[in-house]
Amino acid sequence: MHDETRWPVWKLALLLYVFAAGAAAINLFMLGLLGQWVGLPALSPFAATSAALVLGCPAAWLAGRWVRSLLDQAANEV
């Protein structure tokens, strides 16, 4: 594959940010519910979403790197 048609990691991360932040929000909210089992206060949906907006950035970057490696691997096998 030519380098000019290769998607950089930052573009992939930008596309995947919504999904990474959404997954982080759901996981944080569920973790907050599990925290009640050990006596911690519940994590509100607003707090989980707010934290996920920040945690979505590194998660999207890691997902972008993973997708980039999969694309490179697929291009090498063709």
Helices and strands as residue ranges (DSSP letters): G 3-5, H 9-37, H 45-77
